[in-house]
Amino acid sequence: MIVYFDTNVFDHLDQHNRVTDWDLFRIRRAVKLGCIRLVLSYLNIEETLFIVPSQPKRAEARVKLIFELTDKHLVVRGHHLTINNDIRAYSRGLPIESPFEPLTSWMESDIWRLTAPIGKDVKALDRVLKETRRIKKEHQDFMIKARNKMKPLARSVAGGRYPFESYWKNNSVWLAEGLARRARALEKVKRRGIRGLLKLKSVALAVGANLSLIYSHHFEGRTPASGDSRDVLHAIAASSADAFVTNDGNLAIVLGRIPVEGFQVMNLRDFLDSLPQWV
Protein backbone atom coordinates (compact mmCIF):
# COMPACT_ATOMS: atom_id res chain seq x y z
CA MET A 1 0.00 0.00 0.00
CA ILE A 2 1.42 3.36 -1.04
CA VAL A 3 0.62 6.12 1.44
CA TYR A 4 1.05 9.89 1.39
CA PHE A 5 1.51 11.71 4.72
CA ASP A 6 0.53 15.35 5.07
CA THR A 7 3.26 17.46 6.66
CA ASN A 8 1.27 17.77 9.88
CA VAL A 9 1.42 13.99 10.29
CA PHE A 10 5.21 13.97 10.20
CA ASP A 11 5.20 16.84 12.67
CA HIS A 12 2.77 15.12 15.05
CA LEU A 13 4.84 11.93 14.92
CA ASP A 14 8.06 13.80 15.64
CA GLN A 15 6.55 15.94 18.39
CA HIS A 16 4.50 13.09 19.90
CA ASN A 17 1.40 15.24 19.47
CA ARG A 18 -1.39 12.78 20.37
CA VAL A 19 1.05 10.09 19.28
CA THR A 20 2.66 7.47 21.52
CA ASP A 21 6.02 5.75 21.20
CA TRP A 22 4.08 2.62 20.31
CA ASP A 23 2.31 4.42 17.44
CA LEU A 24 5.60 5.53 15.95
CA PHE A 25 7.09 2.07 16.47
CA ARG A 26 4.18 0.49 14.56
CA ILE A 27 4.66 2.85 11.61
CA ARG A 28 8.38 2.13 11.55
CA ARG A 29 7.66 -1.59 11.64
CA ALA A 30 5.01 -1.34 8.91
CA VAL A 31 7.57 0.44 6.71
CA LYS A 32 10.30 -2.09 7.50
CA LEU A 33 8.02 -5.08 6.79
CA GLY A 34 6.78 -3.54 3.54
CA CYS A 35 3.15 -3.23 4.65
CA ILE A 36 3.24 0.40 3.60
CA ARG A 37 5.47 2.52 1.40
CA LEU A 38 5.49 6.24 2.14
CA VAL A 39 5.77 8.84 -0.61
CA LEU A 40 8.56 11.42 -0.40
CA SER A 41 7.18 14.81 -1.38
CA TYR A 42 9.08 18.06 -1.71
CA LEU A 43 5.99 19.78 -0.31
CA ASN A 44 6.70 18.17 3.07
CA ILE A 45 10.21 19.61 2.92
CA GLU A 46 9.06 23.00 1.67
CA GLU A 47 6.58 23.44 4.51
CA THR A 48 9.26 22.42 6.99
CA LEU A 49 11.55 25.14 5.66
CA PHE A 50 9.28 27.76 7.21
CA ILE A 51 10.28 26.72 10.73
CA VAL A 52 14.03 26.54 9.98
CA PRO A 53 14.72 30.20 11.00
CA SER A 54 12.79 30.01 14.28
CA GLN A 55 12.99 26.31 15.22
CA PRO A 56 16.04 24.83 13.48
CA LYS A 57 16.27 21.73 15.69
CA ARG A 58 12.62 20.90 15.16
CA ALA A 59 13.03 21.34 11.41
CA GLU A 60 16.10 19.11 11.37
CA ALA A 61 14.32 16.40 13.38
CA ARG A 62 11.31 16.49 11.05
CA VAL A 63 13.43 16.22 7.92
CA LYS A 64 15.33 13.29 9.46
CA LEU A 65 12.04 11.54 10.20
CA ILE A 66 10.78 12.19 6.67
CA PHE A 67 13.93 10.66 5.20
CA GLU A 68 13.77 7.74 7.62
CA LEU A 69 10.17 6.75 6.88
CA THR A 70 9.71 7.56 3.20
CA ASP A 71 10.70 5.31 0.32
CA LYS A 72 13.65 6.77 -1.57
CA HIS A 73 12.26 5.29 -4.79
CA LEU A 74 8.93 7.10 -4.35
CA VAL A 75 9.90 10.73 -4.82
CA VAL A 76 6.76 12.17 -6.38
CA ARG A 77 7.31 14.46 -9.35
CA GLY A 78 6.08 18.06 -9.48
CA HIS A 79 2.37 18.69 -10.03
CA HIS A 80 2.69 20.20 -13.52
CA LEU A 81 4.75 17.28 -14.77
CA THR A 82 2.48 14.69 -13.17
CA ILE A 83 -0.73 16.13 -14.59
CA ASN A 84 0.67 16.90 -18.05
CA ASN A 85 2.21 13.42 -18.38
CA ASP A 86 -1.07 11.78 -17.40
CA ILE A 87 -3.18 13.92 -19.73
CA ARG A 88 -0.87 13.39 -22.71
CA ALA A 89 -0.74 9.65 -22.10
CA TYR A 90 -4.53 9.53 -21.93
CA SER A 91 -4.89 11.60 -25.11
CA ARG A 92 -2.69 9.10 -26.99
CA GLY A 93 -4.21 5.99 -25.46
CA LEU A 94 -0.93 5.10 -23.77
CA PRO A 95 -0.30 3.65 -20.29
CA ILE A 96 0.09 6.21 -17.51
CA GLU A 97 3.72 6.83 -16.53
CA SER A 98 4.91 6.33 -13.00
CA PRO A 99 4.65 9.60 -11.02
CA PHE A 100 7.81 8.69 -9.11
CA GLU A 101 11.53 9.07 -9.49
CA PRO A 102 14.34 7.93 -7.17
CA LEU A 103 15.96 10.24 -4.66
CA THR A 104 19.41 11.19 -5.91
CA SER A 105 22.35 12.23 -3.77
CA TRP A 106 22.21 15.77 -5.17
CA MET A 107 18.50 16.05 -4.29
CA GLU A 108 19.21 15.03 -0.71
CA SER A 109 22.22 17.33 -0.38
CA ASP A 110 20.17 20.20 -1.82
CA ILE A 111 17.53 19.68 0.87
CA TRP A 112 20.11 19.55 3.67
CA ARG A 113 21.71 22.69 2.24
CA LEU A 114 18.50 24.51 3.23
CA THR A 115 17.69 22.75 6.49
CA ALA A 116 20.99 21.84 8.17
CA PRO A 117 21.44 23.68 11.49
CA ILE A 118 25.08 24.36 10.64
CA GLY A 119 26.31 25.41 7.21
CA LYS A 120 22.91 25.98 5.62
CA ASP A 121 22.61 28.33 2.65
CA VAL A 122 20.72 31.19 4.31
CA LYS A 123 20.35 33.22 1.11
CA ALA A 124 18.94 30.28 -0.84
CA LEU A 125 16.54 29.50 2.01
CA ASP A 126 15.36 33.09 2.09
CA ARG A 127 14.71 33.05 -1.67
CA VAL A 128 12.65 29.87 -1.43
CA LEU A 129 10.58 31.18 1.49
CA LYS A 130 9.90 34.54 -0.17
CA GLU A 131 8.82 32.92 -3.44
CA THR A 132 6.56 30.43 -1.65
CA ARG A 133 4.98 33.20 0.44
CA ARG A 134 4.35 35.22 -2.73
CA ILE A 135 2.61 32.32 -4.49
CA LYS A 136 0.49 31.49 -1.44
CA LYS A 137 -0.54 35.14 -1.00
CA GLU A 138 -1.49 35.51 -4.68
CA HIS A 139 -3.64 32.38 -4.51
CA GLN A 140 -5.31 33.53 -1.28
CA ASP A 141 -6.04 37.00 -2.69
CA PHE A 142 -7.53 35.46 -5.84
CA MET A 143 -9.76 33.17 -3.78
CA ILE A 144 -10.92 36.03 -1.55
CA LYS A 145 -11.85 38.19 -4.55
CA ALA A 146 -13.67 35.27 -6.18
CA ARG A 147 -15.53 34.53 -2.93
CA ASN A 148 -16.66 38.14 -2.54
CA LYS A 149 -17.76 38.29 -6.17
CA MET A 150 -19.73 35.06 -5.93
CA LYS A 151 -21.43 35.72 -2.57
CA PRO A 152 -24.72 37.09 -4.02
CA LEU A 153 -24.95 34.24 -6.54
CA ALA A 154 -24.14 31.62 -3.90
CA ARG A 155 -26.98 32.90 -1.70
CA SER A 156 -29.45 32.75 -4.58
CA VAL A 157 -28.57 29.27 -5.84
CA ALA A 158 -31.17 26.86 -4.48
CA GLY A 159 -31.62 29.13 -1.48
CA GLY A 160 -28.09 28.37 -0.42
CA ARG A 161 -28.70 24.58 -0.66
CA TYR A 162 -26.44 23.25 -3.36
CA PRO A 163 -24.92 19.79 -2.75
CA PHE A 164 -21.31 19.28 -3.69
CA GLU A 165 -22.30 16.38 -5.96
CA SER A 166 -24.21 18.83 -8.15
CA TYR A 167 -21.40 21.37 -7.99
CA TRP A 168 -18.96 18.69 -9.17
CA LYS A 169 -21.26 17.55 -11.96
CA ASN A 170 -21.77 21.10 -13.24
CA ASN A 171 -18.14 22.27 -13.09
CA SER A 172 -15.69 19.36 -13.30
CA VAL A 173 -15.73 18.99 -17.09
CA TRP A 174 -14.80 22.57 -17.96
CA LEU A 175 -12.02 22.56 -15.37
CA ALA A 176 -10.66 19.30 -16.80
CA GLU A 177 -10.80 20.86 -20.27
CA GLY A 178 -8.69 23.73 -18.95
CA LEU A 179 -6.03 21.29 -17.73
CA ALA A 180 -6.06 19.50 -21.08
CA ARG A 181 -5.66 22.83 -22.87
CA ARG A 182 -2.63 23.69 -20.71
CA ALA A 183 -1.14 20.30 -21.58
CA ARG A 184 -1.71 21.12 -25.28
CA ALA A 185 -3.77 17.97 -25.71
CA LEU A 186 -7.36 19.24 -25.65
CA GLU A 187 -8.44 18.09 -29.13
CA LYS A 188 -7.06 14.58 -28.65
CA VAL A 189 -8.60 14.40 -25.18
CA LYS A 190 -12.00 15.45 -26.56
CA ARG A 191 -11.84 12.62 -29.07
CA ARG A 192 -11.30 10.15 -26.25
CA GLY A 193 -13.76 11.84 -23.91
CA ILE A 194 -13.31 14.47 -21.18
CA ARG A 195 -15.16 12.37 -18.62
CA GLY A 196 -12.65 9.59 -19.15
CA LEU A 197 -9.92 12.08 -18.28
CA LEU A 198 -11.63 12.67 -14.94
CA LYS A 199 -11.09 9.01 -14.09
CA LEU A 200 -7.36 9.67 -13.79
CA LYS A 201 -6.55 10.22 -10.12
CA SER A 202 -4.21 13.15 -10.73
CA VAL A 203 -6.79 14.99 -12.83
CA ALA A 204 -9.72 14.12 -10.57
CA LEU A 205 -7.86 15.36 -7.49
CA ALA A 206 -6.53 18.49 -9.19
CA VAL A 207 -10.03 19.39 -10.38
CA GLY A 208 -11.70 18.15 -7.21
CA ALA A 209 -9.42 19.90 -4.73
CA ASN A 210 -9.95 23.24 -6.46
CA LEU A 211 -13.71 22.75 -6.77
CA SER A 212 -14.10 21.52 -3.21
CA LEU A 213 -12.12 24.44 -1.79
CA ILE A 214 -14.12 26.95 -3.83
CA TYR A 215 -17.33 25.24 -2.76
CA SER A 216 -16.30 25.52 0.90
CA HIS A 217 -15.69 29.24 0.41
CA HIS A 218 -18.97 29.95 -1.37
CA PHE A 219 -21.41 27.60 0.33
CA GLU A 220 -19.91 26.64 3.69
CA GLY A 221 -18.64 30.02 4.90
CA ARG A 222 -14.99 29.03 4.95
CA THR A 223 -12.51 31.91 4.54
CA PRO A 224 -9.71 31.39 2.00
CA ALA A 225 -6.42 30.66 3.79
CA SER A 226 -2.82 31.14 2.75
CA GLY A 227 -2.27 27.38 2.87
CA ASP A 228 -5.02 26.58 0.36
CA SER A 229 -2.66 26.57 -2.62
CA ARG A 230 -0.42 24.01 -0.89
CA ASP A 231 -3.45 21.88 -0.01
CA VAL A 232 -4.25 21.64 -3.72
CA LEU A 233 -0.66 20.64 -4.49
CA HIS A 234 -0.71 18.05 -1.71
CA ALA A 235 -3.86 16.58 -3.26
CA ILE A 236 -2.20 16.28 -6.66
CA ALA A 237 0.95 14.75 -5.17
CA ALA A 238 -1.17 12.36 -3.10
CA SER A 239 -2.84 11.09 -6.27
CA SER A 240 0.28 8.93 -6.59
CA ALA A 241 -0.81 7.00 -3.49
CA ASP A 242 -3.64 4.76 -2.34
CA ALA A 243 -4.27 6.81 0.79
CA PHE A 244 -3.77 10.36 2.01
CA VAL A 245 -3.26 10.74 5.76
CA THR A 246 -3.84 14.15 7.32
CA ASN A 247 -4.68 15.50 10.76
CA ASP A 248 -6.19 18.61 9.19
CA GLY A 249 -9.91 17.98 9.66
CA ASN A 250 -11.01 20.64 7.18
CA LEU A 251 -8.70 19.32 4.47
CA ALA A 252 -9.96 15.78 5.10
CA ILE A 253 -13.52 16.99 4.42
CA VAL A 254 -12.46 18.95 1.33
CA LEU A 255 -10.64 15.98 -0.23
CA GLY A 256 -12.84 13.22 1.14
CA ARG A 257 -15.91 14.23 -0.89
CA ILE A 258 -14.13 14.17 -4.25
CA PRO A 259 -15.43 11.24 -6.34
CA VAL A 260 -12.20 9.39 -7.16
CA GLU A 261 -11.70 5.64 -7.17
CA GLY A 262 -8.80 3.95 -5.43
CA PHE A 263 -8.15 6.79 -3.00
CA GLN A 264 -8.80 7.08 0.72
CA VAL A 265 -8.56 10.10 3.02
CA MET A 266 -8.10 9.47 6.74
CA ASN A 267 -6.53 10.88 9.87
CA LEU A 268 -3.48 9.38 11.55
CA ARG A 269 -5.48 7.55 14.23
CA ASP A 270 -7.73 5.88 11.67
CA PHE A 271 -4.67 4.99 9.62
CA LEU A 272 -3.00 3.36 12.62
CA ASP A 273 -6.19 1.43 13.35
CA SER A 274 -6.24 0.20 9.74
CA LEU A 275 -2.81 -1.43 10.03
CA PRO A 276 -2.78 -5.21 10.57
CA GLN A 277 -2.89 -6.16 14.26
CA TRP A 278 0.42 -8.00 13.97
CA VAL A 279 2.22 -4.79 12.96
C-alpha positions in Angstrom: 0.0 0.0 0.0 1.4 3.4 -1.0 0.6 6.1 1.4 1.1 9.9 1.4 1.5 11.7 4.7 0.5 15.3 5.1 3.3 17.5 6.7 1.3 17.8 9.9 1.4 14.0 10.3 5.2 14.0 10.2 5.2 16.8 12.7 2.8 15.1 15.1 4.8 11.9 14.9 8.1 13.8 15.6 6.5 15.9 18.4 4.5 13.1 19.9 1.4 15.2 19.5 -1.4 12.8 20.4 1.1 10.1 19.3 2.7 7.5 21.5 6.0 5.8 21.2 4.1 2.6 20.3 2.3 4.4 17.4 5.6 5.5 15.9 7.1 2.1 16.5 4.2 0.5 14.6 4.7 2.9 11.6 8.4 2.1 11.5 7.7 -1.6 11.6 5.0 -1.3 8.9 7.6 0.4 6.7 10.3 -2.1 7.5 8.0 -5.1 6.8 6.8 -3.5 3.5 3.1 -3.2 4.6 3.2 0.4 3.6 5.5 2.5 1.4 5.5 6.2 2.1 5.8 8.8 -0.6 8.6 11.4 -0.4 7.2 14.8 -1.4 9.1 18.1 -1.7 6.0 19.8 -0.3 6.7 18.2 3.1 10.2 19.6 2.9 9.1 23.0 1.7 6.6 23.4 4.5 9.3 22.4 7.0 11.6 25.1 5.7 9.3 27.8 7.2 10.3 26.7 10.7 14.0 26.5 10.0 14.7 30.2 11.0 12.8 30.0 14.3 13.0 26.3 15.2 16.0 24.8 13.5 16.3 21.7 15.7 12.6 20.9 15.2 13.0 21.3 11.4 16.1 19.1 11.4 14.3 16.4 13.4 11.3 16.5 11.1 13.4 16.2 7.9 15.3 13.3 9.5 12.0 11.5 10.2 10.8 12.2 6.7 13.9 10.7 5.2 13.8 7.7 7.6 10.2 6.8 6.9 9.7 7.6 3.2 10.7 5.3 0.3 13.7 6.8 -1.6 12.3 5.3 -4.8 8.9 7.1 -4.4 9.9 10.7 -4.8 6.8 12.2 -6.4 7.3 14.5 -9.3 6.1 18.1 -9.5 2.4 18.7 -10.0 2.7 20.2 -13.5 4.8 17.3 -14.8 2.5 14.7 -13.2 -0.7 16.1 -14.6 0.7 16.9 -18.0 2.2 13.4 -18.4 -1.1 11.8 -17.4 -3.2 13.9 -19.7 -0.9 13.4 -22.7 -0.7 9.6 -22.1 -4.5 9.5 -21.9 -4.9 11.6 -25.1 -2.7 9.1 -27.0 -4.2 6.0 -25.5 -0.9 5.1 -23.8 -0.3 3.7 -20.3 0.1 6.2 -17.5 3.7 6.8 -16.5 4.9 6.3 -13.0 4.6 9.6 -11.0 7.8 8.7 -9.1 11.5 9.1 -9.5 14.3 7.9 -7.2 16.0 10.2 -4.7 19.4 11.2 -5.9 22.3 12.2 -3.8 22.2 15.8 -5.2 18.5 16.0 -4.3 19.2 15.0 -0.7 22.2 17.3 -0.4 20.2 20.2 -1.8 17.5 19.7 0.9 20.1 19.6 3.7 21.7 22.7 2.2 18.5 24.5 3.2 17.7 22.8 6.5 21.0 21.8 8.2 21.4 23.7 11.5 25.1 24.4 10.6 26.3 25.4 7.2 22.9 26.0 5.6 22.6 28.3 2.7 20.7 31.2 4.3 20.4 33.2 1.1 18.9 30.3 -0.8 16.5 29.5 2.0 15.4 33.1 2.1 14.7 33.1 -1.7 12.6 29.9 -1.4 10.6 31.2 1.5 9.9 34.5 -0.2 8.8 32.9 -3.4 6.6 30.4 -1.6 5.0 33.2 0.4 4.3 35.2 -2.7 2.6 32.3 -4.5 0.5 31.5 -1.4 -0.5 35.1 -1.0 -1.5 35.5 -4.7 -3.6 32.4 -4.5 -5.3 33.5 -1.3 -6.0 37.0 -2.7 -7.5 35.5 -5.8 -9.8 33.2 -3.8 -10.9 36.0 -1.5 -11.9 38.2 -4.6 -13.7 35.3 -6.2 -15.5 34.5 -2.9 -16.7 38.1 -2.5 -17.8 38.3 -6.2 -19.7 35.1 -5.9 -21.4 35.7 -2.6 -24.7 37.1 -4.0 -24.9 34.2 -6.5 -24.1 31.6 -3.9 -27.0 32.9 -1.7 -29.5 32.8 -4.6 -28.6 29.3 -5.8 -31.2 26.9 -4.5 -31.6 29.1 -1.5 -28.1 28.4 -0.4 -28.7 24.6 -0.7 -26.4 23.2 -3.4 -24.9 19.8 -2.7 -21.3 19.3 -3.7 -22.3 16.4 -6.0 -24.2 18.8 -8.1 -21.4 21.4 -8.0 -19.0 18.7 -9.2 -21.3 17.6 -12.0 -21.8 21.1 -13.2 -18.1 22.3 -13.1 -15.7 19.4 -13.3 -15.7 19.0 -17.1 -14.8 22.6 -18.0 -12.0 22.6 -15.4 -10.7 19.3 -16.8 -10.8 20.9 -20.3 -8.7 23.7 -18.9 -6.0 21.3 -17.7 -6.1 19.5 -21.1 -5.7 22.8 -22.9 -2.6 23.7 -20.7 -1.1 20.3 -21.6 -1.7 21.1 -25.3 -3.8 18.0 -25.7 -7.4 19.2 -25.6 -8.4 18.1 -29.1 -7.1 14.6 -28.6 -8.6 14.4 -25.2 -12.0 15.4 -26.6 -11.8 12.6 -29.1 -11.3 10.1 -26.3 -13.8 11.8 -23.9 -13.3 14.5 -21.2 -15.2 12.4 -18.6 -12.6 9.6 -19.2 -9.9 12.1 -18.3 -11.6 12.7 -14.9 -11.1 9.0 -14.1 -7.4 9.7 -13.8 -6.6 10.2 -10.1 -4.2 13.1 -10.7 -6.8 15.0 -12.8 -9.7 14.1 -10.6 -7.9 15.4 -7.5 -6.5 18.5 -9.2 -10.0 19.4 -10.4 -11.7 18.2 -7.2 -9.4 19.9 -4.7 -10.0 23.2 -6.5 -13.7 22.8 -6.8 -14.1 21.5 -3.2 -12.1 24.4 -1.8 -14.1 27.0 -3.8 -17.3 25.2 -2.8 -16.3 25.5 0.9 -15.7 29.2 0.4 -19.0 29.9 -1.4 -21.4 27.6 0.3 -19.9 26.6 3.7 -18.6 30.0 4.9 -15.0 29.0 4.9 -12.5 31.9 4.5 -9.7 31.4 2.0 -6.4 30.7 3.8 -2.8 31.1 2.8 -2.3 27.4 2.9 -5.0 26.6 0.4 -2.7 26.6 -2.6 -0.4 24.0 -0.9 -3.5 21.9 0.0 -4.3 21.6 -3.7 -0.7 20.6 -4.5 -0.7 18.0 -1.7 -3.9 16.6 -3.3 -2.2 16.3 -6.7 0.9 14.7 -5.2 -1.2 12.4 -3.1 -2.8 11.1 -6.3 0.3 8.9 -6.6 -0.8 7.0 -3.5 -3.6 4.8 -2.3 -4.3 6.8 0.8 -3.8 10.4 2.0 -3.3 10.7 5.8 -3.8 14.2 7.3 -4.7 15.5 10.8 -6.2 18.6 9.2 -9.9 18.0 9.7 -11.0 20.6 7.2 -8.7 19.3 4.5 -10.0 15.8 5.1 -13.5 17.0 4.4 -12.5 19.0 1.3 -10.6 16.0 -0.2 -12.8 13.2 1.1 -15.9 14.2 -0.9 -14.1 14.2 -4.3 -15.4 11.2 -6.3 -12.2 9.4 -7.2 -11.7 5.6 -7.2 -8.8 3.9 -5.4 -8.1 6.8 -3.0 -8.8 7.1 0.7 -8.6 10.1 3.0 -8.1 9.5 6.7 -6.5 10.9 9.9 -3.5 9.4 11.6 -5.5 7.6 14.2 -7.7 5.9 11.7 -4.7 5.0 9.6 -3.0 3.4 12.6 -6.2 1.4 13.4 -6.2 0.2 9.7 -2.8 -1.4 10.0 -2.8 -5.2 10.6 -2.9 -6.2 14.3 0.4 -8.0 14.0 2.2 -4.8 13.0 
